[in-house]
Amino acid sequence: MRIALVHDHLTQLGGAEKVLLTMLKLFPRADIYTINYSRRKTLGLFAPYERRIHISFIQRLPGDPRWY
C-alpha cells in the first residue's frame, strides 16, 4: 500500500507542521505533497524527507514566494 501525506504550505514551523512530522514517523515511506516548501523557514526539520517532497508548480512561478 502506498501512502501520501498532503499539506497546504510547508513554509513555517507551527502546530500543523509538527503533526506532519509525527505522521512521517508513523509512515516513514510516505510521499509528501505540498504547494510550496521552504527548508529555511521549517528549520531543516523536513530535510531527511526532501527527496520525497513533491512541490506544486506554483512555487516555480515568478515573483516573491511570500505572496503565494
Sequence and secondary structure as in RCSB ss.txt:
>XXXX:A:sequence
MRIALVHDHLTQLGGAEKVLLTMLKLFPRADIYTINYSRRKTLGLFAPYERRIHISFIQRLPGDPRWY
>XXXX:A:secstr
   EEEEEEESS SHHHHHHHHHHHHSTT EEEEEEE TTTTTTTTGGGGGGEEE GGGGSSS GGG 
